């Protein structure tokens, strides 16, 4: 059953599922007792993965939407100004946060400052997304070139920039939004649309994601994707990152 559930998630909820697996792999490879910062942690959903580490969570905690909550935060502050000394953390995780920051390049600089020499910065962010967590949504996405430019500018060495799926996985994900966006507004229209809605639900929420899942390995370019899994290291010889 576990394998079946994993497969279902990989088809119909692959974005969150694959990102979660990536972060779980990072956590499993992190040594016991390592100092870990979860920047933009929100509900602190990754805390259990780092139970073997000295986990700290940061967020600005100003978003008041009913679809979001905050966990136990150690730092309530702007991500570009975290009250800790240079070279404090062995690993810094910042997942699905950069699109909500007015100056994500300044966030990279701050996280690089906080990272110990030899430490690892782990990032995920959309490459393309609709507006969410408004009004704190400033960018639609980040390309590999953005990551390389600003990581290297701040003295970090990119070691992984991996696309989370290709064009077909992206298309399959977006197809599942169809019914939520195409529902008629008036009651008579909704009733008339209901039989067609059942058929469309099977197609857009069932058939299309499955077909796209099967086709995705054929997309070798990966120029269209939901986002990237990024890792970068701070050279052990670099004690401080200059602004």
C-alpha positions in Angstrom: 0.0 0.0 0.0 2.9 2.4 0.8 4.3 2.0 -2.7 0.8 2.5 -4.2 0.2 5.7 -2.2 3.7 6.9 -3.2 2.8 6.4 -6.8 -0.5 8.1 -6.5 1.2 11.1 -5.0 3.8 11.1 -7.7 1.1 11.4 -10.3 -1.5 13.7 -8.8 0.4 15.7 -6.2 3.9 15.4 -7.6 5.1 19.0 -6.8 4.7 18.8 -3.0 5.5 15.1 -3.0 8.8 15.3 -4.9 9.8 18.5 -3.0 9.1 16.7 0.3 11.2 13.7 -0.7 14.1 16.0 -1.7 14.0 17.8 1.7 13.8 14.4 3.4 16.9 13.3 1.6 18.7 16.4 2.7 17.6 15.9 6.3 18.7 12.3 6.3 22.2 13.3 5.1 22.6 16.0 7.8 24.8 14.9 10.7 23.3 14.6 14.2 23.7 17.7 16.2 24.1 20.0 13.1 22.8 23.5 13.5 19.9 24.0 11.0 18.0 27.1 10.1 14.6 26.8 8.4 14.2 30.3 6.9 10.6 31.3 6.1 9.5 28.2 8.0 5.8 29.1 8.4 4.2 26.1 10.1 7.6 24.4 10.6 6.5 21.3 8.7 10.1 20.2 8.3 10.9 20.2 12.0 10.3 16.5 12.4 12.8 15.7 9.6 15.5 17.5 11.5 14.7 16.1 15.0 18.3 14.8 15.2 19.6 18.3 14.7 19.6 21.7 16.5 16.7 23.1 14.5 15.8 26.8 14.5 12.9 28.4 12.6 12.5 31.9 11.2 9.6 33.7 9.6 8.4 37.3 9.3 4.9 36.0 10.5 2.8 38.8 9.0 0.7 36.9 6.6 -2.8 36.5 8.1 -4.6 34.3 5.5 -6.9 31.6 6.9 -5.0 29.0 4.7 -1.7 29.5 6.6 -0.4 29.1 10.2 2.8 29.5 12.0 4.7 27.0 14.1 7.1 27.7 17.0 9.4 30.3 15.6 12.8 31.2 17.1 13.3 34.3 15.0 10.3 36.6 14.1 12.0 39.0 11.7 12.8 39.9 8.1 14.7 37.2 6.3 17.2 39.8 5.1 18.1 40.7 8.7 18.3 37.6 11.1 19.7 38.4 14.5 22.5 35.8 14.6 26.3 35.9 14.2 28.1 35.2 11.0 28.9 31.5 10.3 26.3 30.1 12.7 24.5 27.3 10.8 25.7 24.1 9.2 22.7 23.9 7.0 20.1 26.5 5.9 16.8 25.5 4.3 14.6 28.0 2.5 11.7 26.3 0.8 9.0 28.0 -1.3 9.8 31.4 0.2 11.7 33.6 -2.4 8.6 34.5 -4.4 7.2 36.2 -1.2 10.3 38.4 -0.6 10.6 41.8 -2.2 14.4 41.4 -2.5 15.3 37.7 -2.7 18.9 38.6 -3.7 19.3 40.2 -0.3 18.0 37.1 1.3 20.7 35.0 -0.4 23.3 37.4 0.9 22.0 37.1 4.5 21.7 33.3 4.4 25.3 33.1 3.0 26.4 35.3 5.9 24.8 33.0 8.4 26.2 29.8 6.8 29.3 28.2 8.3 32.2 27.6 6.0 31.7 24.1 4.5 27.9 24.4 5.2 25.1 23.9 2.8 22.3 26.2 1.6 19.2 24.3 0.3 16.6 26.2 -1.7 13.3 25.5 -3.5 11.1 28.1 -5.2 8.6 28.1 -8.1 9.7 28.6 -11.7 6.1 29.5 -12.5 3.2 30.0 -10.1 -0.1 31.8 -9.8 -0.6 34.5 -7.2 -0.8 33.1 -3.6 -0.3 34.4 -0.1 -1.3 37.9 -1.4 -0.2 40.6 -1.0 3.1 38.9 -0.2 3.7 37.5 -3.7 6.3 39.4 -5.7 7.7 37.1 -8.3 6.4 34.3 -10.6 9.5 32.2 -10.5 13.3 31.7 -10.5 15.4 30.2 -13.3 18.7 28.2 -12.9 20.5 31.3 -14.2 19.1 33.4 -11.3 20.3 30.9 -8.8 23.8 30.6 -10.3 24.2 34.3 -10.6 23.2 35.3 -7.0 24.7 32.2 -5.3 28.1 32.8 -6.9 27.8 36.6 -6.3 27.6 35.8 -2.6 30.5 33.4 -2.5 28.5 30.2 -2.7 29.2 27.3 -5.0 26.1 25.7 -6.6 26.3 21.9 -6.4 22.8 21.0 -7.6 20.1 22.7 -9.6 17.5 20.0 -10.5 14.2 20.6 -12.2 11.1 19.2 -10.4 9.6 17.6 -13.5 9.4 18.9 -17.0 6.7 20.4 -19.3 4.3 17.5 -19.1 4.3 17.3 -15.3 3.8 21.1 -15.2 0.9 20.7 -17.7 -0.6 17.8 -15.7 -0.5 19.9 -12.5 -2.2 22.9 -14.1 -4.8 20.8 -15.8 -6.2 19.9 -12.3 -7.0 23.5 -11.7 -9.4 23.6 -14.7 -12.7 22.9 -12.9 -11.9 25.4 -10.1 -11.4 28.1 -12.7 -14.1 27.3 -15.2 -17.1 26.9 -12.8 -20.1 29.1 -14.0 -21.1 31.9 -11.6 -24.9 31.7 -11.7 -26.9 28.8 -10.1 -28.8 27.8 -13.4 -25.5 27.8 -15.3 -23.8 25.7 -12.6 -26.7 23.1 -12.7 -26.5 23.0 -16.5 -22.8 22.6 -16.4 -22.9 19.7 -13.8 -23.1 16.8 -16.2 -20.2 18.2 -18.3 -18.3 18.9 -15.1 -18.3 15.2 -14.2 -16.9 14.2 -17.5 -14.3 17.0 -17.4 -13.3 16.0 -13.9 -12.4 12.6 -15.1 -10.4 14.0 -17.9 -8.6 16.9 -16.3 -8.1 15.5 -12.8 -7.6 11.8 -13.8 -6.6 11.1 -17.3 -4.5 14.2 -18.1 -2.2 14.0 -15.0 -1.6 10.3 -15.7 -0.8 10.8 -19.3 1.5 13.7 -18.5 3.2 11.6 -15.9 4.0 9.0 -18.5 5.1 11.5 -21.1 7.3 13.6 -18.8 10.5 11.5 -19.2 10.5 12.4 -22.9 11.1 16.1 -22.1 14.9 16.2 -22.1 15.2 20.0 -22.1 13.3 20.7 -18.8 12.9 24.3 -19.8 9.3 24.3 -18.5 9.1 23.1 -14.9 7.3 23.9 -11.6 10.5 24.7 -9.9 14.0 23.7 -9.0 15.8 21.8 -6.1 18.9 23.8 -5.3 22.0 23.1 -3.2 25.0 25.3 -2.7 28.0 25.2 -0.4 30.1 27.8 1.3 33.7 27.1 0.7 35.5 26.0 3.8 38.2 28.6 3.2 35.7 31.5 3.1 35.1 32.6 6.6 32.9 35.6 5.7 30.8 36.6 2.7 31.3 40.3 2.0 28.3 42.4 1.2 
